[in-house]
Amino acid sequence: MSQLADLAPAPVPAGRRTPWRRTPWRRTVRSIRFLVPAAMLALLVVIALFPSLFAGLFGNGDPRVCDLRMSGDAPAPGHPFGYDLQGCDVYANVIYGTQSSLAVGVFTTMLATVAAVVLGTIAGYRGGAADWIISRLTDVFLGFPFLLGAIVVLTSIGQRSVLTVSLVLSLFGWPLMARLVRGSVRSVRNADYVRAARTMGIGTGRIISHHVLPNALAPVLVIATITTGSVIVAESSLTYLGIGLEAPAISWGLQLASASSQFLSSPHLLVFPSLFLAVTVLSIISLGDTLRSTLDPRRQQ
Amino acid sequence: MKHPALALLGAASVVVLALSACTSGGEGADATGDRTIVFATGEPDHLTPGRQTVAFDQVLSVFAPLVTLNEQNELEYVQAESIESDDATTWTITLKDGWTFHNGEPVTAHSYVDAWNHTAYGPNSWENSGQLASISGYADLNPTEGEPVAETMSGLAVVDELTFTVELIGPDSQFPLQLSSGQTGFYPMPEAAYEDLDAYDRRPIGNGPFEMTEPWEDNAEFTVSAYDDYAGEQPTIDGVTFRSYTDMNTAYTDVLAGNADVVFVPAGKMTNAGADFGDRLYAFEAPGVDYLGFPLWDPRYASTELRQAISMAIDRDAVNEAIYGGIHEPATALTAPSMAGTPEGVCGEYCEFDPDAAKALLEQAGGFEGTMEIIYPGGLGIDSLFEAYANQIRQNLGIADVVAKPTTDWAEYYESLTSKTVTGPHFGHWGALYASQQNTLRSLFTETGGCYDCTAYSNAEVDALLAEADAAPTLDESYALYAEVQEVVLEDFPTVPTFSNKYPYVTSPKIAELPAVSGSVVLSLVELSEG
């Protein structure tokens, strides 16, 4: 326990906030390991926010304009990624698909992180019965097979949209992070500066928000980033299995699902959405990795 | 004859949705001279002909029907010597002499009459009882309330060893067609069957080209072998192994790999079947039709012009090419061309793709407000088909919101039809068990025909014309009247005819030629490749 406490970030003296960030952050921001994935992600976010700007680049920007007679045809001028089974432009669809995939990823992670921080902090800071109950709850969720749970919940929901899919994914995503938050909070709970704050008569809420959380959140941010990547993959897998998003939503998972049966005759249907999916997930995860080494005191020599 | 389409599709969905996997163990290398084939199929429900609803191929190999159809879709006798009537109400069926069941018992008039009575008897609740409903006295065995007042149908009478008569409740020129292979409720059973019907269900004794050599056990394959004393056309192969698959996509892959020899192509594989199998893909004309039904009680869909506009907005040829790999045939009438006398082209311009005319019709109908939901049963692998319909209707009619919406499963879809809660144009399919227009037209377009919920359409004029057609003295005269029925129905345009089915099968290289009747394979006449 004492060793863990040693690893906890240094106390934050009043008045000088977060000096620990300065040096490693600067170094990181300049490094190529941060710049490349960050730039890729920024581009994807812009695409997700304004898909119409990009979809129209080759003159066929409407993902819902389809000519069945071109079904499965290979890339052609104006249609750089070719046509899908329905004869729609694959490029426009992949561009529009960015939105729902990223939305699910970000939304799920936000929900899961908020839940994890609240519950993890209660468990870690209060201890006792609250800790026991929350810890067992996370155990139950972690012990439950994710796919099975997601299938059961999603099938019974009926209406499946970005919102409901995110809710279900975050339902199964929060426990891991909650456990992490609990650990970090416990490790700083009895640190000298927290005790000092307590002796000074500062309220619990203020102690948590000003002294505990800022020092406990770093590892959560790293995990949250990486979670975003795995959530996007999870959404695609669920959609591929037919229980995630459903048409007429446009998502990479849906495109992969319909492409898989045509893979031999029209490989381009599978290649382009997977490429976007892979690049997105790779960018997010390597960004998370960079963050991890930045925020991890052990790797800062 | 209650819900053949329901039965067929129910079977399909069971196959698709079943959870447990089933053995598909590899088969040893083909020994030279091995003249048996492996037929990949779903798990049977029953093997007794009066009970089965999904085990057609198995039962058809063990039993011989009274009649079958030849390549021109004309009637041909198998077990029957003749089927004749003067008034289309009382039919005399004479059997061929010298036919025996696999246990040596001769096939007699009693084999038929007893089996039909047993199948029809209400308290037995055999699945195919409904097929016999047009025989006089059926109602006595199946009262709506209380106990049956008789155990045998008054309409059946044995004349001699090989002859019996059937009296129908009304004239029906199509009766001989009803006796063809698909309606297994009309099959005979030997006396030995009644000793232990449960054992018989596992190991039926039939009068067909193949005999059971071992009882069928749940989820295990079983083999039927050629019956040496078969009095009909001798089987060309030594036997057939029926192997059950819970996922027909696996079965398809197994045939592709040569682990099994014949399989019905699952819906999701149709696009690729041609590329995967080349000339080992067979598409048999089948007595089935696909259509889009409508919630006719919904004011938004009440306009005939709107429904015609939707029909003309669908490019059936393009859909066929893209989704079905060109296997099906765009519909031009309410029944499939394999139904004798089908008036091909009766739907006319309304079944042809013409986006401009479609838009004009939509305007005439006063346009369409709101979201058009096209409902189809999920889990059958027909998602891309309905997505294509939705795309076409949206683009070609300029309706902003057209969505293809799957239900969770078949049950939910069917429930939405029976409870009249379906919210838009919906999936429709009718697979008839015998090749007469009568069955499809009666089932879909009359109130008492069996599938009134499928279309929610009925019309007194249609009822009268159908009765007249059924009573026609000759088949040709009946065809003319059925054609008239189609014209009358199409004036109201209650459904959008989309495709006439072909039932696609693929085979391993072991099979050189796959013969079929009315869309189902004739296993006894399969030709094997040399060497």
Interface residues (C-beta under 8 A of the other chain):
Chain A: R64 V65 C66 L68 R69 S71 G72 L85 Q86 G87 C88 T155 G158 G242 E246 A247 P248 S258 S261 Q262 L264 S265
Chain B: G268 K269 T271 N272 A275 D276 D315 A318 V319 E321 A322 I323 G378 D383 S384 E387 A388 A390 N391 Q392 R394 Q395 V403 A404 P406 T408
